[in-house]
Amino acid sequence: MIESKKKWNIRRPDENVVKALIDEFGLPSIHAKILASRGLTNTDDVRSFLHMNETSLHDPYLLHDMDKAVERIQTAIKEQEKIVVYGDYDADGVTSVTVLTTAIERLGGDVSFAIPDRFKHGYGPNKELFQELYEAGANLIITVDNGISGIDQIAFAKSLGMDIIVTDHHEIGEQLPEADAVIHPRHPAGSYPFGELAGVGVAFKVATALLGDIPEDLLEIAAIGTVADLVPLRDENRYIVKEGIRRMRHTSRPAIQALSKVSSTEQAAITEETIGFGIGPRLNAPGRLGSAAPAVQLLKSDDLTEAISLAEELDALNKERQALVSLITEQAEEMMETMYGDMLPYVIVLAGEGWNPGVVGIVASRMTEKYYRPAVILSIDSETGMAKGSARSIEGFDLYKELTKCADLLPHYGGHQMAAGMTLAIEDVESLRERLNEQGKRILSDDLLIPRLQIDVPIAMDEIEVGIIESMETLRPFGMSFEKPVFLLEDVAAPSIRKIGASKNHLKMEVSDGELTLDAIGFGVGELADEMSPGVKLSLTGDLQVNEWNGRKKPQLLVEDVRCDERQVFDLRGMREVARWLPIIPKKTTAFVAFHEATAHSFQTYMPDETIFCFGRDNIPELDNLVLLDMPKGADPVETLVNELNPKRIYAHFHVAESKYFEGIPDRGHFGWYYSFLKKRGSFHLKEQAPQLSKHKGWKVETIYFMTKVFFELGFVKIDDGVVFVCEPSSKRNLNEAPAYKERELQIEMERMLLYAPYMELKRWFDSLQHVQKV
């Protein structure tokens, strides 16, 4: 058996719905399954989804206060007042700033931007920064991607005499800021038809209203922020990203060309994944380490040389950010080992002196992903006496709700179910750790602590073709609320399994349904090759891709998880050198068993660090793996072991000191001739004369000894001081009544069945011992 890393939740799309979509739209079955599993079953909805256009964008004036905002901005442009677009330091924030400042510049406005410093000002509106802007002559401040919760700060800015327009998409509290206009897709006094815009989406709506037309070229900037902010890719978000990516692929905008270059991305092949893992992190990097201004400067640049220089600066900052994340993650893991050992807490709370608060959120994500526990990572500042950090959670543990129970320890905190930020006194960190762990203990059952994998696109081998995989482009972008499909292949064989890579840490397989084959590759899971035995049926989840090599395209599955519900049998027979097979055995979960004391003693020499259990003498623990070192005297001991221990994997070595299988048993003619020979001789000195008889008859000396022993056990001969004399038997007896004869028969049968049988025959024999229930 191979247990999946995650608990699989498999939802199968309605077959009738899938067939209807295939018939109505001529879709490949895989496409129809994806749409059906995402709830797109209505004909009109599917048609709109497949053929989106600018009519998918709603009228910006449906947003509450949009008319007020446009009128005030137009006045500021006309009067040449100083306008400041006040943004945030993440990718959504810098793209929001870019979109709105660009629109105002096109109308001739006197506009600049300001972004708070993460370390000096923190997130959102800041009185100190507002004061600086006022002193610099600002008349109108427009917030983008922030401001909805800045009640006191907005009031302060108003008290200085500046006008404020708030545009935001974050959660609205009980009170709205007293701004000149508040534009929010979920404004309580509004009725906008789509409430899930990103900050840049809201900025794009303002830009559209100001310009009186859709600024199509800015869709490529809006797409970046929308993807990076992980908002649902439905409704107009979907159109923004889909059309934005289409334009990004052939745009002459220097920023896109430069970011593609530094992220080693072919511009014509940009996808939402390119944005999420290549472009977004580089735009986020400067704001995590210092000023976010270079990201805006890059996005607004109209000179390719300057853009490449700025992109390289961002790339360097991103590498610095990655190094910081790796270092802090390593230190956090060492701290985990020291504090908890093998006993994981229900909620991880770690704090480190001088950890960069700009990256602790990423570290929290890494810890949650590795240990599948809610994680709080705090940066300690001894000078201020405060700890500041971020948290990430898992399904079933509402982070914001649980932090609220600790509000007396947290002067500042905020977030939602899955992510949060907080500040607290250093001396309260231990109390927070203890309280969150107790809260987690009450809430997080063993079942909730198993990571889930949602699978909703089961497929068959005959559905997989290069053209079909490539045509899935029509369904992109994938993201929140339209997740990338996780494909499932069930009950396939793997005729070819091997480790690849310099460190042999990747898995390469060929899987088959008996007729068709498919390449499958799993990065970083090379150890699974040691857990897969030939002939077993596997189920695999992952992503379908097209692999192109030397001009030839082939489909392949990028493996995410593997499961096998059959018991695995591994063939170690004939591998005499222990050093050849011992390294592949997962020793901590393995019972090494010998059926003979001599074998246990012999193998201990080659396996000094392992415990070898002797059947019939020792209590053998129930572990996942069972190594059968030698040949039992019969099938019963093996059957007893397998039924009692129910191992997931069996390693069959079946060492035999002297094999009898090919030697066989002398036939009746041999025995008859030898007995007649003994009667004629009268006496026969076994040790001295057996070698001569061996040469004469072409028998092995051991065969002569064996027949002599059989005769002795049946009373046909007696042996006196090594000399054999014939006796007159009291009655006729069959040869197979002799214990030695029976033992030889049994040994040959066991060798035939266990040692020399083809692998598949051996596996079928083990499978027959006990039916393994599927889980």
C-alpha positions in Angstrom: 0.0 0.0 0.0 1.0 3.6 -0.6 -0.8 6.2 1.5 -1.6 9.5 -0.2 0.0 12.5 1.3 -3.4 14.2 1.6 -6.9 12.9 2.2 -8.6 12.8 -1.2 -12.0 14.3 -1.5 -13.3 13.0 -4.8 -16.3 14.7 -6.4 -17.4 13.3 -9.7 -19.3 15.5 -12.2 -22.7 14.5 -13.3 -22.3 12.3 -16.3 -25.6 13.6 -17.9 -24.4 17.2 -17.5 -21.0 16.3 -19.0 -22.7 14.6 -22.0 -25.1 17.6 -22.5 -22.1 20.0 -22.6 -20.3 17.8 -25.1 -23.3 17.6 -27.3 -24.2 21.3 -27.1 -20.8 22.9 -27.5 -18.7 20.2 -29.1 -16.3 20.2 -26.2 -13.8 17.6 -25.4 -14.9 15.4 -22.5 -12.2 16.8 -20.2 -13.3 20.4 -20.8 -16.9 19.4 -20.1 -16.0 17.7 -16.9 -14.1 20.8 -15.7 -17.1 23.1 -16.4 -19.6 20.7 -14.9 -17.5 20.2 -11.8 -17.3 24.0 -11.4 -21.1 24.3 -11.5 -21.2 25.7 -15.0 -24.2 23.7 -16.3 -26.6 26.3 -17.7 -26.2 26.7 -21.5 -26.2 30.5 -21.3 -23.7 30.6 -18.5 -21.3 28.3 -20.3 -21.6 30.3 -23.5 -20.9 33.5 -21.6 -18.0 31.9 -19.9 -16.4 30.6 -23.1 -17.0 33.8 -25.0 -16.3 36.7 -22.6 -16.0 40.2 -24.0 -16.0 43.8 -22.7 -19.7 43.6 -22.1 -18.7 41.5 -19.1 -17.5 44.7 -17.5 -20.2 46.5 -15.5 -20.9 50.2 -15.7 -18.5 51.9 -13.3 -21.1 54.4 -12.3 -23.0 51.6 -10.6 -20.4 51.9 -7.8 -21.7 54.1 -5.0 -20.1 57.6 -4.9 -18.5 57.1 -8.3 -20.1 60.3 -9.6 -18.8 62.3 -6.6 -15.3 60.9 -7.1 -15.2 61.6 -10.8 -16.5 65.1 -10.3 -13.9 65.9 -7.6 -11.0 64.4 -9.6 -12.0 66.3 -12.7 -12.1 69.5 -10.8 -8.7 68.8 -9.4 -7.4 68.2 -12.9 -9.0 71.4 -14.2 -7.7 73.5 -11.4 -4.2 71.8 -11.5 -4.5 70.8 -7.9 -1.9 68.5 -6.5 -3.3 64.9 -6.5 -1.7 62.1 -4.6 -2.7 58.5 -5.2 -2.0 56.7 -1.9 -1.4 53.0 -2.4 -0.2 49.8 -0.7 3.1 48.1 -0.9 2.0 44.8 -2.4 1.4 43.8 -6.1 -2.3 44.8 -5.9 -1.3 48.1 -4.4 1.4 49.1 -6.9 -0.7 48.1 -9.9 -3.6 50.1 -8.4 -1.3 53.1 -8.2 -0.1 52.6 -11.7 -3.6 52.3 -13.2 -5.1 55.4 -11.5 -2.0 57.7 -11.9 -1.8 56.8 -15.6 -5.4 57.6 -16.2 -5.1 61.0 -14.4 -1.9 61.8 -16.3 -3.7 61.2 -19.6 -6.2 63.8 -18.6 -3.5 66.3 -17.8 -3.7 66.1 -14.0 -0.9 67.0 -11.6 -0.6 63.6 -10.0 2.0 61.8 -7.9 1.9 58.7 -5.7 2.7 57.8 -2.1 3.1 54.3 -0.6 3.6 53.8 3.1 6.8 52.1 4.3 5.9 48.7 5.8 8.4 49.2 8.6 8.0 52.8 9.3 4.3 53.4 8.6 2.6 50.0 8.5 -0.3 49.2 6.3 -2.9 51.7 5.2 -3.6 55.4 6.0 -0.9 56.9 8.2 -1.2 60.3 9.9 2.6 61.0 9.7 2.6 60.4 6.0 -0.6 62.4 5.5 1.1 65.3 7.3 4.1 65.1 5.0 1.8 65.1 1.9 -0.1 68.1 3.2 3.1 70.0 3.8 4.2 69.1 0.3 1.1 70.8 -1.1 -1.3 67.9 -1.7 -4.9 69.0 -2.2 -6.6 65.7 -3.0 -5.6 62.2 -1.8 -7.1 59.1 -3.5 -6.5 55.9 -1.6 -6.2 52.7 -3.7 -6.3 49.2 -2.2 -6.6 50.6 1.3 -8.4 53.2 3.4 -11.7 51.6 4.3 -10.6 51.0 7.9 -8.6 54.2 8.4 -11.3 56.1 10.3 -9.1 58.2 12.5 -6.4 58.8 9.8 -8.9 59.9 7.2 -10.4 62.3 9.7 -7.0 63.6 10.4 -6.3 64.3 6.7 -9.6 66.1 6.4 -8.8 68.2 9.4 -5.7 69.4 7.6 -7.8 70.7 4.8 -7.2 68.0 2.2 -10.0 66.2 0.3 -10.0 62.4 0.5 -11.4 59.8 -1.9 -11.2 56.2 -0.6 -11.2 53.4 -3.1 -10.8 49.9 -1.5 -12.0 46.3 -1.6 -11.1 45.1 1.9 -13.7 44.2 4.6 -15.9 47.1 5.7 -16.1 47.6 9.4 -19.0 49.0 11.4 -18.1 52.6 10.5 -17.1 54.1 7.2 -14.4 56.8 7.0 -15.7 60.4 6.6 -14.2 60.8 3.1 -15.5 63.0 0.3 -16.3 59.7 -1.6 -16.0 56.1 -0.6 -15.9 53.7 -3.6 -16.2 50.1 -2.6 -17.8 47.2 -4.5 -19.6 46.1 -1.3 -20.6 49.6 -0.1 -23.6 49.1 2.2 -25.5 51.9 0.5 -24.6 50.7 -3.0 -25.9 47.9 -5.3 -22.9 47.1 -7.5 -23.5 43.7 -9.1 -20.1 42.2 -8.3 -18.5 42.6 -4.9 -15.2 40.7 -5.3 -13.0 43.2 -7.3 -9.3 43.5 -6.3 -8.0 46.9 -5.3 -6.7 47.3 -8.8 -10.1 46.3 -10.1 -11.7 49.2 -8.2 -8.9 51.6 -9.4 -9.6 50.4 -13.0 -13.3 51.2 -12.6 -12.4 54.7 -11.5 -10.0 55.1 -14.4 -12.7 53.9 -16.8 -15.2 56.4 -15.4 -12.7 59.3 -15.6 -11.6 58.5 -19.1 -15.2 57.9 -20.3 -14.0 54.6 -22.0 -12.3 51.4 -21.1 -8.6 51.9 -21.0 -7.9 48.5 -22.7 -4.1 48.8 -22.5 -4.3 49.1 -18.7 -6.0 45.7 -18.5 -2.6 44.1 -18.5 -1.7 46.0 -15.4 -5.0 45.3 -13.8 -4.6 41.6 -14.5 -1.4 41.4 -12.5 -2.9 42.8 -9.4 -6.1 40.8 -9.7 -4.2 37.5 -9.9 -1.6 38.5 -7.2 -4.4 39.4 -4.7 -6.1 36.0 -5.0 -9.6 37.3 -5.6 -12.2 35.0 -7.1 -11.8 34.8 -10.9 -15.4 35.2 -11.6 -17.5 37.8 -13.4 -15.5 40.9 -14.4 -12.4 39.7 -12.6 -12.3 36.9 -15.0 -12.5 39.2 -18.0 -9.9 41.5 -16.6 -7.4 38.6 -16.2 -8.3 36.8 -19.4 -8.1 39.9 -21.6 -5.2 41.3 -19.7 -3.1 38.1 -20.2 -4.0 38.1 -23.9 -2.7 41.6 -24.2 0.4 40.9 -22.1 1.5 38.2 -24.5 2.1 40.7 -27.3 2.3 44.1 -25.6 5.1 46.5 -26.2 4.9 47.8 -22.6 8.5 47.9 -21.4 7.6 46.7 -17.9 6.0 43.4 -19.2 8.9 42.8 -21.5 11.4 43.4 -18.8 9.6 41.3 -16.1 9.3 38.5 -18.6 13.0 38.7 -19.3 14.2 38.6 -15.6 11.7 35.9 -14.7 12.9 33.7 -17.7 9.4 33.7 -19.1 8.5 33.6 -22.8 6.3 36.7 -23.1 4.0 34.9 -25.6 3.4 32.1 -23.1 2.4 34.3 -20.1 -0.4 32.7 -18.0 -1.9 33.4 -14.6 0.7 31.1 -13.2 3.5 33.2 -14.7 1.9 36.2 -12.9 1.4 34.4 -9.6 4.9 32.8 -9.4 7.1 35.1 -11.6 5.8 38.6 -12.0 3.8 39.1 -8.8 6.6 38.1 -6.4 9.0 40.5 -8.0 6.5 43.4 -7.7 6.0 42.4 -4.1 9.7 42.2 -3.2 10.6 45.9 -2.8 7.7 46.5 -0.5 8.6 43.6 1.7 12.2 44.9 2.2 11.8 48.7 1.9 10.2 51.2 -0.4 7.7 49.9 -3.0 8.3 52.9 -5.3 10.6 51.0 -7.7 7.7 48.7 -8.6 5.5 51.6 -9.6 8.3 53.2 -11.5 8.9 50.0 -13.4 5.2 49.6 -14.3 5.0 53.2 -15.5 8.3 53.2 -17.4 8.1 53.9 -21.2 11.8 53.2 -21.8 12.9 49.6 -22.2 16.4 50.2 -21.0 15.2 51.8 -17.8 12.5 49.1 -17.4 15.1 46.3 -17.7 17.3 48.1 -15.1 14.4 48.4 -12.7 13.3 44.9 -13.3 16.8 43.6 -12.5 16.7 45.7 -9.3 13.4 44.0 -8.4 14.7 40.6 -9.3 17.7 41.1 -7.0 15.4 42.2 -4.2 13.3 39.1 -4.8 16.3 36.9 -4.6 17.2 38.7 -1.3 13.6 38.1 -0.1 13.9 34.4 -1.1 17.1 34.1 0.8 15.6 35.8 3.9 12.6 33.5 3.7 14.8 30.4 3.4 17.0 31.5 6.3 14.1 32.3 8.6 12.2 29.1 7.6 15.3 27.1 8.4 15.7 28.8 11.8 12.0 28.3 12.5 12.2 24.6 11.7 15.2 24.3 14.0 13.2 26.0 16.7 10.3 23.6 16.1 12.7 20.7 16.6 14.1 22.1 19.8 10.7 23.2 21.3 8.5 20.3 20.2 10.5 17.4 18.9 8.2 14.8 17.4 5.2 16.1 19.4 3.7 18.8 17.1 1.6 21.5 18.8 -1.9 22.2 17.6 -1.0 25.7 16.8 2.6 26.7 15.9 3.7 30.0 17.5 7.4 30.9 16.9 9.2 34.2 17.5 12.7 35.3 16.5 14.8 38.3 17.2 15.3 40.4 14.1 13.2 38.3 11.8 12.2 40.5 8.9 8.5 41.4 9.5 8.1 41.8 5.7 8.5 38.1 5.0 7.2 36.4 8.1 3.8 35.9 6.4 5.6 33.8 3.7 7.4 31.8 6.4 4.1 31.2 8.2 2.7 29.8 4.9 5.8 27.5 4.6 5.3 26.2 8.1 1.6 25.6 7.7 2.3 23.8 4.4 5.0 21.6 5.9 3.4 20.7 9.3 -0.3 21.3 8.4 -0.9 23.3 11.5 -2.0 26.9 12.0 1.2 28.9 12.3 2.0 32.3 13.8 5.5 33.7 13.0 6.6 36.8 15.0 9.5 39.2 14.6 10.8 40.4 17.9 12.0 44.0 18.2 13.8 44.4 21.6 14.1 48.1 21.2 10.3 48.6 21.1 9.6 45.6 23.3 7.0 44.4 20.7 6.6 41.4 18.5 5.0 41.8 15.1 4.0 39.0 12.8 1.7 37.1 10.5 -0.3 33.9 10.7 -1.7 31.4 8.3 -4.4 28.7 9.1 -5.9 25.5 7.9 -9.5 24.5 7.2 -11.5 24.2 10.5 -9.5 26.8 12.5 -10.9 30.3 12.1 -7.8 32.4 12.7 -9.5 35.7 13.2 -12.1 34.2 15.5 -9.5 32.5 17.6 -7.3 35.6 17.8 -10.3 37.5 19.0 -10.4 35.2 22.0 -6.9 36.5 22.8 -7.6 40.1 22.1 -6.5 41.1 25.6 -3.0 40.1 24.5 -3.1 41.8 21.1 -3.2 45.6 20.9 -3.4 45.3 17.1 -4.7 42.4 15.0 -6.7 41.8 11.9 -7.4 39.4 9.1 -9.8 36.6 8.2 -10.3 32.9 8.7 -7.1 31.8 6.9 -4.7 34.7 7.4 -4.0 37.4 9.9 -1.5 39.9 11.2 -0.9 41.0 14.8 1.3 43.0 17.2 1.8 42.2 20.9 4.3 42.7 23.7 7.2 40.3 23.8 6.3 39.2 27.3 2.9 38.0 26.0 4.2 35.7 23.3 4.4 32.7 25.6 0.8 33.3 26.8 -0.4 33.6 23.2 1.4 30.3 22.4 -0.2 28.5 25.3 -3.7 29.9 24.7 -3.8 29.3 21.0 -2.5 25.7 21.5 -5.3 25.0 24.0 -7.8 26.5 21.7 -6.5 24.4 18.9 -6.6 21.3 21.1 -10.3 21.8 21.6 -11.1 22.5 17.9 -8.7 20.5 15.8 -9.6 16.8 15.6 -7.2 14.2 14.2 -9.3 14.3 11.0 -8.9 18.1 10.6 -5.2 17.7 10.9 -5.0 15.7 7.7 -4.5 17.9 4.7 -7.2 17.6 2.0 -6.9 17.4 -1.7 -10.1 18.3 -3.6 -10.4 16.3 -6.8 -13.2 16.8 -9.2 -11.9 15.8 -12.6 -11.5 12.0 -12.8 -10.3 11.1 -16.3 -9.5 8.0 -18.4 -6.4 7.4 -20.5 -8.3 7.6 -23.8 -9.3 11.2 -23.0 -5.7 12.5 -22.9 -4.3 14.0 -26.1 -1.8 16.7 -26.8 -4.4 18.8 -28.7 -6.9 18.5 -26.0 -4.4 19.6 -23.3 -3.4 22.6 -25.4 -7.0 23.5 -26.0 -7.6 23.9 -22.3 -6.2 27.4 -22.9 -9.8 28.3 -23.7 -10.8 27.6 -20.1 -8.1 29.7 -18.5 -7.4 31.6 -16.3 -7.6 29.2 -13.3 -7.6 30.7 -9.8 -9.8 31.4 -6.8 -13.4 30.2 -7.4 -12.3 28.5 -10.7 -9.5 26.4 -9.4 -7.0 24.7 -11.6 -8.3 21.2 -12.1 -6.7 18.3 -10.2 -6.9 15.3 -12.5 -7.3 11.8 -11.2 -6.2 8.6 -13.0 -7.5 5.5 -11.2 -6.3 1.9 -11.2 -3.5 2.2 -13.7 -0.4 0.0 -13.8 3.2 1.3 -13.8 5.3 -1.0 -16.0 8.2 1.4 -15.8 9.3 3.1 -12.6 12.6 4.9 -12.0 14.4 7.6 -10.1 15.8 10.5 -12.1 17.8 13.6 -11.4 21.4 14.1 -10.2 20.3 13.3 -6.6 17.7 10.7 -7.8 15.0 12.7 -6.0 12.5 12.8 -8.8 10.1 10.1 -10.0 9.6 9.1 -13.6 7.0 6.5 -14.6 5.1 5.1 -17.5 1.5 4.3 -16.5 -0.8 2.1 -18.5 -4.5 1.1 -18.5 -3.6 -2.1 -20.4 -3.9 -0.5 -23.8 -2.7 3.1 -23.7 0.3 4.5 -21.9 1.2 7.9 -20.4 4.4 9.4 -19.1 4.2 10.7 -15.5 6.7 12.7 -13.5 6.8 13.6 -9.9 9.4 16.2 -8.7 10.9 15.7 -5.3 9.2 12.4 -4.7 11.8 10.0 -6.0 11.6 7.9 -2.8 8.2 6.7 -4.0 10.0 4.5 -6.5 11.1 2.4 -3.6 7.5 1.9 -2.5 6.1 0.8 -5.8 6.3 -2.8 -6.7 5.6 -4.2 -10.3 2.1 -5.0 -11.2 0.2 -3.1 -8.6 -2.6 -0.7 -9.5 -2.0 2.9 -8.7 -4.2 6.0 -8.6 -2.5 9.3 -9.3 -3.5 12.9 -9.1 -1.9 15.9 -10.8 -1.8 18.3 -13.7 -1.8 17.4 -17.4 0.9 19.0 -19.4 2.5 18.8 -22.8 6.1 17.8 -22.9 8.1 18.8 -26.0 11.4 17.2 -26.7 13.3 17.4 -30.0 10.3 18.8 -31.7 8.0 15.9 -30.6 5.1 16.6 -28.3 3.8 14.1 -25.8 1.2 14.4 -23.0 2.4 13.8 -19.4 1.0 13.9 -15.9 2.8 16.1 -13.4 2.2 14.0 -10.3 0.9 15.6 -7.2 -0.1 12.6 -5.1 -0.1 8.8 -5.4 -2.2 6.1 -3.7 -2.1 2.4 -3.9 -4.7 0.3 -2.0 -3.0 -3.0 -2.7 -0.3 -4.6 -0.6 3.1 -4.2 -2.1 5.4 -7.2 -2.6 9.1 -6.4 -3.3 11.4 -9.1 -4.8 14.7 -9.3 -3.0 15.3 -12.9 -3.9 18.7 -13.8 -5.2 20.2 -10.5 -3.9 22.8 -12.2 -1.7 24.6 -9.1 -0.7 22.7 -7.3 2.1 24.2 -4.0 1.2 22.4 -4.1 -2.2 18.9 -4.1 -0.8 19.1 -2.8 2.8 19.4 0.9 1.8 16.0 0.8 0.1 14.2 -0.4 3.3 12.4 2.2 5.4 14.0 0.9 8.6 12.0 2.7 11.3 8.8 1.1 10.1 10.1 -2.3 9.3 10.2 -5.7 11.0 13.1 -8.0 9.9 12.0 -11.6 10.5 13.9 -14.9 10.3 12.4 -18.3 10.5 15.6 -20.0 11.7 17.9 -19.0 14.5 21.0 -19.6 12.4 19.7 -17.1 9.8 19.1 -14.4 12.4 22.6 -14.9 13.8 24.1 -14.8 10.3 22.3 -11.7 9.1 23.0 -9.8 12.3 26.6 -9.6 11.2 25.6 -7.6 8.1 22.8 -5.6 9.8 24.3 -4.7 13.2 22.0 -1.7 13.6 18.8 -3.6 13.0 16.7 -5.8 15.3 16.1 -9.2 13.7 13.1 -11.0 15.1 12.9 -14.8 15.1 9.5 -16.4 14.3 8.2 -18.5 17.2 10.6 -16.9 19.6 10.1 -13.2 19.6 7.0 -10.9 19.7 7.0 -9.3 16.3 5.7 -5.7 16.2 3.0 -4.6 13.8 4.9 -2.3 11.5 4.2 -1.1 8.0 6.9 -3.2 6.4 7.9 -6.9 6.8 11.2 -8.3 5.5 11.2 -12.1 5.2 14.9 -13.0 5.5 14.8 -16.7 4.9 12.7 -19.7 3.8 10.2 -21.1 6.3 9.7 -24.8 6.7 6.2 -24.5 5.4 3.6 -21.9 4.3 1.8 -21.7 7.7 4.4 -19.4 9.4 4.2 -16.9 6.5 0.4 -17.0 6.5 0.4 -16.4 10.2 2.7 -13.5 10.0 0.9 -11.7 7.2 -2.5 -12.2 8.7 -1.5 -11.1 12.2 0.7 -8.1 11.2 -1.2 -7.1 8.0 1.9 -5.2 6.6 1.5 -2.7 3.8 4.7 -3.8 2.2 6.4 -7.2 2.1 10.1 -7.6 1.1 10.7 -11.2 0.1 14.3 -12.3 0.4 13.9 -16.0 1.3 17.5 -16.8 1.7 18.3 -20.6 1.5 21.7 -21.9 2.7 21.5 -24.9 0.4 18.8 -25.0 -2.3 17.4 -28.4 -3.1 15.0 -27.3 -5.8 17.2 -28.1 -8.8 18.7 -31.1 -7.2 15.3 -32.6 -6.6 14.6 -36.0 -4.9 16.1 -39.2 -6.1 13.5 -41.3 -7.9 12.5 -44.9 -6.9 15.0 -46.3 -9.3 17.8 -44.5 -7.5 16.7 -45.8 -4.2 16.1 -49.3 -5.5 19.6 -49.6 -7.1 21.3 -48.2 -4.0 19.4 -50.6 -1.7 20.4 -53.5 -3.9 24.0 -52.3 -3.9 24.0 -52.2 -0.1 22.6 -55.7 0.2 25.2 -57.1 -2.2 28.1 -55.3 -0.4 26.9 -56.3 3.1 28.5 -53.2 4.5 29.3 -49.8 3.2 31.7 -47.3 4.9 29.9 -44.1 4.1 32.6 -41.5 4.6 35.3 -43.4 2.8 33.4 -45.1 0.0 30.6 -42.6 -0.8 32.9 -40.4 -3.0 33.9 -43.5 -5.1 30.2 -44.4 -5.6 29.5 -40.8 -6.4 32.0 -40.9 -9.3 30.8 -44.3 -10.5 27.1 -43.3 -10.6 27.4 -39.6 -11.3 25.5 -38.8 -8.1 26.3 -36.1 -5.6 27.8 -37.3 -2.4 25.0 -35.4 -0.6 22.4 -37.6 -2.5 24.0 -40.8 -1.2 23.9 -39.4 2.4 20.3 -38.4 1.9 19.1 -41.8 0.6 21.1 -43.5 3.5 19.2 -41.2 6.0 15.9 -42.1 4.5 16.7 -45.9 4.7 17.8 -45.4 8.3 14.6 -43.6 9.3 12.5 -46.4 7.7 14.6 -49.1 9.4 16.0 -50.5 6.2 19.6 -50.0 7.4 21.5 -49.4 10.5 24.7 -47.3 10.9 27.5 -48.3 13.2 30.5 -46.0 13.5 29.9 -44.7 10.0 29.4 -48.1 8.4 26.0 -48.9 6.8 24.5 -52.4 7.2 21.3 -53.6 5.6 18.5 -54.7 7.9 15.5 -56.9 7.1 12.5 -54.6 7.4 9.6 -55.8 9.5 7.1 -54.6 6.9 6.9 -52.7 3.7 7.1 -49.0 4.0 6.8 -46.0 1.6 9.8 -43.7 1.1 7.7 -40.7 1.9 7.1 -42.0 5.4 10.6 -41.0 6.3 10.9 -37.5 8.0 13.9 -36.6 5.8 12.0 -37.5 2.7 9.0 -35.4 3.8 11.3 -32.5 4.8 13.0 -32.6 1.4 9.6 -32.6 -0.4 8.4 -29.7 1.6 11.6 -27.7 1.1 11.4 -28.2 -2.7 7.8 -27.2 -2.7 8.5 -24.1 -0.7 11.4 -23.2 -2.9 9.2 -23.7 -6.0 6.4 -21.6 -4.5 8.4 -18.8 -2.9 12.0 -18.7 -4.2 11.8 -19.7 -7.8 8.2 -18.7 -8.8 7.9 -15.8 -11.2 7.2 -12.5 -9.4 3.6 -12.2 -10.4 2.9 -15.7 -9.1 4.6 -14.9 -5.8 2.5 -11.7 -5.5 -0.7 -13.6 -6.2 0.2 -16.0 -3.5 0.7 -13.3 -1.0 -2.5 -11.6 -2.1 -4.4 -14.8 -1.5 -3.3 -14.9 2.1 -5.5 -12.0 3.2 -7.8 -9.6 1.4 -6.7 -6.0 2.0 -9.6 -3.7 2.4 -9.5 -0.5 0.4 -9.4 2.7 2.4 
